[in-house]
């Protein structure tokens, strides 16, 4: 089951609670629940927007993701390599990243962190308290050529 969070309005009341017998601003009538998967998808997309990011996820995660993409209805794996914890007003994000060879890793991590914080805070209104980034691998330019050669050698004519 997916965890969700309920937001509180700025007056400290739970959304939907008004002091005027139900006559409050339209934005305060009702609850807003944000699922962990929503925050994970936003964070994953924001991290992938950085050009130096080749992929998200560790080796096994990427392997399972590749299999999942080949299965009909398996999904695109936007949350691959992304873990989040969501509270009432705050969120924390953990990312496993593969960067392109030649990228300045510290600068890339800073760019990822900035983009993720901005995207999650803008779209959800949650305060992002931390974005932890683990650089699991460096993608070498010739790796894709090696992978495509292996696939070609396995094909049956």
N, C-alpha and C positions, 0 to 999 in steps of 0.2 A: 504494500500500500504506500502511496506517495504521501510524504509529510507535507503539511501546509503551514502557513503562518497567517495570523490575523493581524492586520494593521490597526493601530490606534491613531486617532486624530490628534492634532497639535494641542488640544486642551486636555489631553490625558484620558479622555473618555474612549471607551471602545466604540468603533464606528457603529452608528445606529443609535447611540444613546444621546438624547438631547435633553436640554433643560426646559424646553418650551412645549412639552407635551406632543412631540412628534413633528413640530414645525421648525425644522432646522434647515440649514443649507443643503441643497441636493447632494453635495459631496459627502455629507455625514450621515446619510440614511442607508444603513446596511453595512455588511461586513465585506471586506476584500481579502480573499485568501490567495496567497502566491505559493505555488508548489515548488519544491526543491528543483524539480526537473525544468521548470521555467527559467530559474536563475542559472542552472547548469547550461541550458541551451544558449542563453544570452551570453554567458561568459565564454563558452566554446566558440561561438561565432565571432565575438569580439577579439579573441586571441588569434583566430585564423585570419583576421583582417590585416595582421602585421605581415609584411612581405617576407621577412626573414624566417617566419615560422613555416616549416615544411609540413609538420603534422603534429597531432596531439596524441599522447598515450605512450606507454612503454612498449617494448617489443611484443609481449604476449597480447597486450590489449590491441595493438595494431593488427596482429595476426587474426584474432577473433573478429575484429572489425571488418577485415577483408573478407572473411567467410560470411559474416552477417550481411554484407552488401550484396553478395552473390545469391543469397536466399531471397526468393520473392517475398516482399512485405517485410524484409528484415530491417529496413530503415537505413538512414544515412550515417548514423553514429556521430551525430553532432556533439553528444556529451562524452564521447570517447576521450579519456584522459582528463576528465573534469570531475571534481568532487566538490560539493558545496555543503555548508551548514547554514540553515536559515532560521533566524529567530523572529521575534515580533517586529523588531525595527532594524535588525542588522543581519549581515550575511558575511560569511568567510568562504574564500574560494581557494582550492588547491588545483594546480595544473601540472600535468606531465607533458613536456614539450620536446620536440625534435626540431633543431634549428638548421638552417642551411649552412654549409661550410663557408667560412669567410666572414660570417656575421659576427659583430661584436656582441658577445653573449650578454654582458652586463647592460649594454644599451638596449638590446632586444628585449631583455627581461623588463627593463624600465618602461619601454613602449607597450609591452603586453599589459603590464600592471596598470598603466594609465588608461589604456583603452578599455580594459575590463571594468575598472572602477567607474569610469564615465558611463559606459553602456548600462551596467547593472543599476547604478544609482538613478540614471535618467529614466529608464524604462520601468523600474519597480518602486522607486522612492525609498528603497532600503539603503542604509548606510553600509558600505563595504568596509569592514574593519581590517581585513588583510587579504592579500592575494599572494599565496605561496607558490613559487615556481620551481619545479625540478626539471633541469635540462637532462633528459635521459639519453640523448644521442645527437650526433651531427650527421646530417645527410650529405653524402659526398656526391658530386656531380655525376660520376660514372656508375653509381649504384643502380640507377634506373636502367641504364644500358645493360648491365649485367642481368638484372631481373628479366628484361624483355628477351635477352638471348636465351636464358634458361627456359622461358615459356615457349619460345620458338622451337627449341630442341625437343620439347616434349610433345609437340603436335605430331599427329599421325597423318601421313599424306595419302 
